[in-house]
Amino acid sequence: MSRPERAFALAALAIAVASTWLSPAATQDTAHRLRVLAAASLTEAVEGLAKDYPGASVTTSFGASSELARQIRDGAPADVFVSASPEWVDFLREADRLDGAAVVIARNTLVAVAPKGSALAGTATSPAALLERLAPGDRVAIADAGVPAGDYARKALAHAGLLAAYEPRLVGQKDVRAVLHAVEQGELVAGFVYATDARVASVERLFDFDAASHPPIEYHAAALRGAASPAEAHRFVEHLRSPAAQTRLREAGFALP
């Protein structure tokens, strides 16, 4: 064998040995990375809980529960899903993407908000009062149809007999945090968000919707089929129900199950 041939053979052997040693480590590293997809309204709370998690390194992604659920159904890599509505957990159950039952980790309240310093504060104290005080051309932010925050708000307005009157005023947004941003920046005169969202932005909280006017706002967490480490995914779901996690959620303004 010539010198170049020996050099090539040795290099190939080195690569093979390195692959043998590195593959288990790479597999272990993948198994110890947890991918959590959660409703946008949980951003700060779940980011904090992910940092406190004593197990795997957690990567988080946030958005509308509806959009995240569709991404998971279509094969997006994910280990745990936390939805702001049971509807999108049921959607994934029908798609055979859940690994076990979902659990309720928190609840929330639907509220109306306006930009800080708005003249609506103190006067628009109900859905009817807000509608009456809107000037010509005023628009109200609402999450798009299918997004839990938007669906809760539309059902609440319909319950009050006001949805048809509101519809010409409504401007859809991709998720509840987009609603919050539009209001905080003064792009729209009011919007419908969760009580916890109102706590993390500079806005006026105008009124709370009657809880009986819409389905209960519940956050459901579930481990997903195809997780890199199913056991780790289930542990993280249990972590969300731990006393420490429930304390963090309560401090963030969520109601406990």
VODRENZA-865587 format. One record per atom (N, C-alpha, C): x, y, z; residue in three letters. Coordinates in steps of 0.1 Angstrom, whole numbers, plus 2048, in hexadecimal, padded with zeros to 3 digits. Example, Ala and Ser with C-alpha at 12.3 -4.5 7.8 and 13.67 -1.06 7.14 Angstrom:
8847C784EAla
87B7D384EAla
8847DF84EAla
8807EA847Ser
8897F5847Ser
88180084FSer
***
This chain:
8097F4800Met
800800800Met
80980C800Met
8068167F7Ser
80E8227F6Ser
80B82B802Ser
814835804Arg
81383E80FArg
80684680EArg
80284B803Pro
7F5852802Pro
7E9849806Pro
7EA83C801Glu
7DF833804Glu
7DE830813Glu
7EA82E81AArg
7EB82C828Arg
7E5838830Arg
7E884482BAla
7E3850832Ala
7D4851831Ala
7CF84D825Phe
7C084E823Phe
7B984382CPhe
7BF83782DAla
7B982D835Ala
7B9831843Ala
7C4836848Leu
7C583B856Leu
7BA846859Leu
7B984F850Ala
7AF85A852Ala
7A1854852Ala
79E84A84AAla
791844849Ala
78E83D857Ala
79983685CLeu
79782F868Leu
795839874Leu
79C844874Ala
79A84E87EAla
78C85387EAla
786856872Ile
77985B871Ile
76F851877Ile
771844873Ala
768839878Ala
768838887Ala
77483988DVal
77583889BVal
76F8448A2Val
77185089CAla
76B85C8A2Ala
75C85B8A2Ala
756856896Ser
748854895Ser
74284B89FSer
74A8408A2Thr
7458368ACThr
74483C8B9Thr
74E8458BDTrp
74E84B8CATrp
7448568CBTrp
74285E8C0Leu
73A86A8C1Leu
72B8678C0Leu
72885C8B9Ser
71985A8B6Ser
7118598C3Ser
7168518CDPro
70E8508DAPro
70D85D8E1Pro
7188658E0Ala
7178728E7Ala
70D87B8E0Ala
70E87B8D2Ala
7048838CBAla
6F687F8CEAla
6F48728CEThr
6E686D8D1Thr
6E28718DFThr
6EB8708E9Gln
6E88748F6Gln
6E58838F7Gln
6EC88B8EFAsp
6EA8998EFAsp
6DC89D8EAAsp
6D88968DFThr
6CB8988D9Thr
6C08948E3Thr
6C28898EAAla
6B88848F4Ala
6B788E900Ala
6C1896902His
6C189F90EHis
6BE8AD90AHis
6B88AF8FEArg
6B38BC8FAArg
6A48BB8F8Arg
69D8C38FFLeu
68E8C28FFLeu
6898CE8F8Leu
6808CB8EEArg
67A8D68E6Arg
66C8D88EAArg
6698E48F0Val
65C8E78F5Val
6558F28EDVal
6498EF8E7Leu
6428F88E0Leu
6368FC8E8Leu
6349098EBAla
62A90E8F4Ala
62391A8EFAla
61791C8F4Ala
60E9288F1Ala
6169358F4Ala
61493F8ECAla
61B94C8EDAla
6199528FAAla
60E951900Ser
60B95790DSer
613951918Ser
619946916Leu
62193F920Leu
63094391FLeu
63494C916Thr
64294E913Thr
64B95091FThr
64895A928Glu
65195D933Glu
65095193DGlu
64594C940Ala
64394194AAla
64B935945Ala
649930939Val
64F924935Val
65E926933Val
66293292EGlu
67193492DGlu
67793393BGlu
671938945Gly
676937953Gly
676928958Gly
66B921955Leu
66B913959Leu
67590B952Leu
67790E945Ala
68290793DAla
68F909943Ala
692915948Lys
69F91794ELys
6A191095BLys
69690E962Asp
69790896FAsp
6968F996EAsp
6938F3963Tyr
6928E5961Tyr
69F8DE964Tyr
69F8D496DPro
6AB8CD971Pro
6B08C2967Pro
6A88BF95DGly
6AB8B4954Gly
6B28B9948Gly
6AC8B793CAla
6B28BA92FAla
6B38C992DAla
6BB8CD924Ser
6BC8DA91FSer
6AF8DD917Ser
6A88E8919Val
69B8EA913Val
69C8F5909Val
6978F28FDThr
6958FD8F3Thr
6869008F2Thr
68390D8F2Thr
6749108F2Thr
6719188E5Thr
6659168E1Ser
65F91E8D5Ser
6519218D8Ser
64D92E8D5Phe
6409328D9Phe
6389388CDPhe
62B9378CEGly
62293C8C3Gly
6149398C6Gly
60B93B8BCAla
5FD9378BDAla
5FC9288BFAla
5F49238C8Ser
5F39148CASer
5EF90E8BDSer
5E69148B6Ser
5E190E8A9Ser
5ED90C89FSer
5F591689EGlu
601915894Glu
60B90B899Glu
60E90A8A6Leu
6179018ABLeu
6128F28A9Leu
6058F08ACAla
5FF8E38ABAla
6008DE89CAla
5FE8E7893Arg
5FF8E3885Arg
60D8E0881Arg
6178E8886Gln
6258E5884Gln
6288D7889Gln
6248D4895Ile
6278C789BIle
6208BB893Ile
6148BD88FArg
60D8B3886Arg
6158B1879Arg
61B8BC874Asp
6228BB867Asp
6308B6869Asp
6348B3875Gly
6428AD877Gly
64C8B687DGly
6498C1882Ala
6528CA888Ala
6588C3895Ala
6658C3897Pro
66B8BC8A3Pro
6668C38B0Pro
6608BB8B8Ala
65B8C08C5Ala
65A8B48CFAla
65C8B78DCAsp
65A8AD8E6Asp
64F8AF8EFAsp
64B8BC8F2Val
6408C08FBVal
6398CB8F4Val
62B8CB8F5Phe
6238D58F0Phe
61A8DB8FCPhe
6198E88FDVal
6118EE907Val
6078F8900Val
5FB8F5900Ser
5F18FC8F9Ser
5E8904902Ser
5E39108FCAla
5DA918904Ala
5CB914902Ala
5C99098FCSer
5BC9038FASer
5BC8F48F8Ser
5B38ED8FEPro
5B28DF8FCPro
5B08DB8EDPro
5AA8E48E5Glu
5A78E18D8Glu
5B38DC8D0Glu
5BE8E38D2Trp
5CA8E08CATrp
5D28D48CFTrp
5CF8D08DCVal
5D48C38E1Val
5CC8B88DBVal
5BF8BA8DAAsp
5B78B08D3Asp
5BA8AE8C5Asp
5BE8B98BEPhe
5C28B98B0Phe
5CE8B08AFPhe
5D88B18B8Leu
5E48A88B7Leu
5E189A8BBLeu
5D78988C4Arg
5D388B8C8Arg
5CE8838BCArg
5C588A8B4Glu
5BF8848A9Glu
5CA88189EGlu
5D588989EAla
5E0887895Ala
5EA87D89AAla
5E78778A6Asp
5EF86C8ACAsp
5FD8728AFAsp
5FE87E8B4Arg
60B8848B8Arg
60D8858C7Arg
6038818CFLeu
6058828DDLeu
60A8758E3Leu
6128768EDAsp
61886B8F4Asp
61286B902Asp
606866904Gly
5FF866911Gly
5F5872912Gly
5EF87391DAla
5E587D920Ala
5EB88B922Ala
5E489591FAla
5E88A3922Ala
5E38A7930Ala
5EA8B0936Val
5E68B5943Val
5E48C4943Val
5DB8C994CVal
5D98D794DVal
5E38DD957Val
5EB8E7953Ile
5F58EC95CIle
5F18FA961Ile
5E890195BAla
5E490F95FAla
5D8913958Ala
5D291F95DArg
5C7925957Arg
5C9934956Arg
5C093B94EAsn
5C294994CAsn
5B595094BAsn
5B695D949Thr
5AA966948Thr
5AB96E93CThr
5A0970935Leu
5A0979929Leu
59D98792CLeu
5A5990927Val
5A399F92BVal
5A49A791EVal
59F9B4920Ala
5A19BE915Ala
5AB9C891AAla
5B49CC911Val
5BE9D6914Val
5BF9E190AVal
5C59EC90EAla
5C69F8906Ala
5D49FD908Ala
5D9A068FFPro
5E7A0C901Pro
5E7A1390FPro
5F3A14914Lys
5F5A1B921Lys
5F1A2A91FLys
5E9A2F929Gly
5E4A3C928Gly
5D8A3E920Gly
5D2A3491ASer
5C6A35912Ser
5BAA3B919Ser
5B3A43912Ala
5A7A49918Ala
59CA3E91AAla
59EA32915Leu
594A27917Leu
595A22925Leu
5A1A2492CAla
5A3A1E939Ala
599A25943Ala
592A1D94AGly
588A22954Gly
57AA2494EGly
579A24941Thr
56CA2793BThr
567A1B933Thr
570A1492CAla
56CA08925Ala
56D9FC92EAla
5639FA936Thr
5649F0941Thr
55C9E393EThr
5589E2931Ser
5519D592DSer
5529D591DSer
54F9C9917Pro
54F9C9909Pro
5469D3902Pro
53A9D5908Ala
5319DE903Ala
5369ED904Ala
53C9F0910Ala
5419FD912Ala
54CA00909Ala
5559F7907Leu
5609F98FDLeu
55B9FC8EFLeu
5529F48EBLeu
54C9F68DDLeu
546A048DCLeu
53FA088E6Glu
539A168E6Glu
543A218E5Glu
54FA1F8EBArg
559A298ECArg
563A2A8E1Arg
562A208D8Leu
56BA208CCLeu
567A2B8C2Leu
571A338BEAla
56EA3E8B5Ala
56EA388A7Ala
568A3F89DPro
568A3A88FPro
577A3788BPro
579A2C885Gly
586A28880Gly
58EA2188BGly
58AA20897Asp
591A198A1Asp
590A0A89FAsp
59BA038A1Arg
59C9F589FArg
5A19EE8ABArg
59D9E18ADVal
5A09D98B9Val
5A79CC8B4Val
5B29C98BBAla
5BA9BE8B8Ala
5B49B18BEAla
5B59A68B6Ile
5B09998BBIle
5B898F8B4Ile
5BB9848BBAla
5C39798B5Ala
5BA9728AAAla
5C196D8A0Asp
5BA968894Asp
5B195C898Asp
5A7959890Ala
59E94E892Ala
5A6941893Ala
5A393889CGly
5AB92C89DGly
5B692D8A8Gly
5BA9398ABVal
5C493C8B6Val
5BB93C8C3Val
5BF9358CDPro
5B79348D9Pro
5B29428DEPro
5BB94C8E0Ala
5B89598E5Ala
5AD95F8DDAla
5AE95E8CFGly
5A49648C7Gly
59795C8C7Gly
59794F8C9Asp
58B9488CAAsp
58494B8D7Asp
58B94B8E2Tyr
58594F8EFTyr
57E95D8EETyr
5859668E8Ala
5809748E7Ala
5739748DEAla
57396E8D3Arg
56896E8CAArg
55C9678D1Arg
55E95C8D8Lys
5539568DFLys
54E95F8EALys
5579668F1Ala
55296F8FCAla
54A97B8F6Ala
54E9808EALeu
54698B8E4Leu
5399868DFLeu
5399798D9Ala
52D9738D5Ala
5239718E0Ala
52896D8ECHis
52096B8F8His
5199788FCHis
5209838FAAla
51B9908FEAla
5129968F3Ala
51198E8E7Gly
5099938DCGly
50F99F8D5Gly
51C99F8D5Leu
5239AB8D0Leu
52D9A78C4Leu
52E99B8C1Leu
5389978B7Leu
53699D8AALeu
52A99D8A5Ala
5279A3898Ala
52A9B2898Ala
5279B98A3Ala
52A9C78A4Ala
5399CA8A4Ala
5419C18AATyr
54F9C38ACTyr
5579BF89FTyr
5529B6897Glu
5599B088CGlu
55F9BB882Glu
5589C587FPro
55F9CF876Pro
56B9D687CPro
56B9D688AArg
5769DC891Arg
5829D3894Arg
5819C7892Leu
58B9BD896Leu
5969BC88CLeu
5A29BB891Val
5AE9B9888Val
5B59AD88EVal
5B69A2885Gly
5BC99688AGly
5CB99688BGly
5D098F895Gln
5DF98E897Gln
5E397F898Gln
5EF97C896Lys
5F496E895Lys
5F39678A2Lys
5F596E8ADAsp
5F49678BAAsp
5F19728C5Asp
5EF96E8D1Val
5EB9788DCVal
5F69828DFVal
60397E8DDArg
60E9888DFArg
60E9928D4Arg
60A98F8C8Ala
6099988BDAla
5FE9A28C0Ala
5F399E8C6Val
5E89A78CBVal
5EE9B08D5Val
5F59AB8DFLeu
5FA9B38EALeu
6049BE8E4Leu
60C9BA8DBHis
6169C38D5His
60F9CE8CDHis
6059CB8C6Ala
5FE9D58BEAla
5F79DF8C7Ala
5F29DB8D2Val
5EC9E48DCVal
5F69EC8E3Val
6019E68E8Glu
60B9ED8F0Glu
6119F88E7Glu
6139F58DAGln
6199FF8D1Gln
60FA098CCGln
603A088D0Gly
5F9A128CCGly
5F4A108BEGly
5F7A058B8Glu
5F3A038AAGlu
5E4A008A9Glu
5DE9FB8B4Leu
5D09F98B5Leu
5CB9FE8C2Leu
5BFA028C3Val
5BAA098D0Val
5B7A008DBVal
5B59F38D8Ala
5B29E98E3Ala
5B59DB8DDAla
5B59D18E6Gly
5B79C48E2Gly
5B29BA8EDGly
5B19AE8E9Phe
5AD9A38F2Phe
5B89998F4Phe
5BD998901Val
5C8990904Val
5C5988911Val
5CF981916Tyr
5CD97B923Tyr
5D298492ETyr
5CD98293AAla
5D198A946Ala
5E0989948Ala
5E797E946Thr
5F597D947Thr
5FD98593DThr
5F7986931Asp
5FE98F927Asp
5FE99D92BAsp
5F29A2931Ala
5F19B0935Ala
5FC9B393FAla
6009A9947Arg
60A9AC951Arg
6189AE94CArg
61B9AA940Val
6299AB93BVal
62A9B6930Val
6209BF92FAla
6219CA925Ala
61C9D792CAla
6209E2926Ser
61B9EF92BSer
60E9F2924Ser
6039ED92AVal
5F59EF925Val
5EC9F1930Val
5E09F692DGlu
5D59F8936Glu
5CC9EC935Glu
5C99E6941Arg
5C09DB941Arg
5B29E1943Arg
5A99E0939Leu
59C9E6939Leu
5929DE940Leu
5909D293EPhe
5879C9945Phe
58A9BB942Phe
5849B294BAsp
5859A494AAsp
57899F944Asp
57999593BPhe
56D98F936Phe
567986940Phe
55A984940Asp
55497B949Asp
55896D945Asp
55D96594FAla
56395894CAla
55894F947Ala
54B952949Ala
540949944Ala
53D94C935Ala
544957930Ser
54195B922Ser
549953918Ser
55294A91CHis
55B943913His
55F93691AHis
56492C913Pro
569920919Pro
575923923Pro
57791B92CPro
58291D936Pro
58F91E92EPro
598927932Ile
5A592992CIle
5AF920933Ile
5B291592EGlu
5BB90B934Glu
5C790892CGlu
5D2906932Tyr
5DF90392BTyr
5E18F492DTyr
5E28ED922His
5E48DE922His
5F28DB91DHis
5F98D3925Ala
6078CF921Ala
6078C091EAla
60E8BC914Ala
60F8AE910Ala
61C8AA90AAla
62189E90DAla
62D899907Ala
6298948F9Ala
6328958F0Leu
62F8928E2Leu
6358848DDLeu
62E87E8D5Arg
6338718CEArg
63F8758C5Arg
64A86D8C6Gly
6568708BEGly
6608798C5Gly
65D87C8D2Ala
6678838DAAla
67587C8DAAla
6808848DAAla
68D87E8DBAla
68F8768E7Ala
68987A8F2Ser
6898738FFSer
67B873905Ser
672869902Pro
665869907Pro
66486B916Pro
66D86591DAla
66E86692CAla
670874930Ala
67A87B929Glu
67D88992DGlu
67189292AGlu
66A88F91FAla
65E89791BAla
654896926Ala
65188A92BHis
648888935His
64C88F942His
65988F945Arg
65E895951Arg
65C8A4951Arg
65E8AA945Phe
65C8B8944Phe
64D8BC946Phe
6448B4941Val
6368B7943Val
6338B6952Val
6398AC959Glu
6378AC967Glu
63D8B896EGlu
6498BC969His
64F8C896EHis
6468D496EHis
63E8D5963Leu
6358E0962Leu
62A8E096DLeu
6288D4973Arg
61E8D397EArg
6248D298CArg
6318D498CSer
6388D3999Ser
6348E09A2Ser
6368DF9AFPro
6338EA9B7Pro
63B8F79B3Pro
6488F59B0Ala
6509019ACAla
64A90799FAla
6468FF996Ala
641904989Ala
63490B98BAla
62B905993Gln
61E90B996Gln
62091899DGln
62A9199A6Thr
62C9269ACThr
6309319A2Thr
63992D999Arg
63D93698FArg
63193B986Arg
629931982Leu
61D93597ALeu
61393E982Leu
61193B98FArg
609943997Arg
60E951998Arg
61B95399AGlu
62296099BGlu
62196798EGlu
620960982Ala
61F967975Ala
61096B972Ala
60796797BGly
5F996B97AGly
5F0961975Gly
5F5954973Phe
5EC94996EPhe
5E594497APhe
5D993F978Ala
5D1938982Ala
5D6929981Ala
5D692298CLeu
5DA91498DLeu
5CF90B98ALeu
5D28FF985Pro
5C78F5982Pro
5BF8F198EPro
***
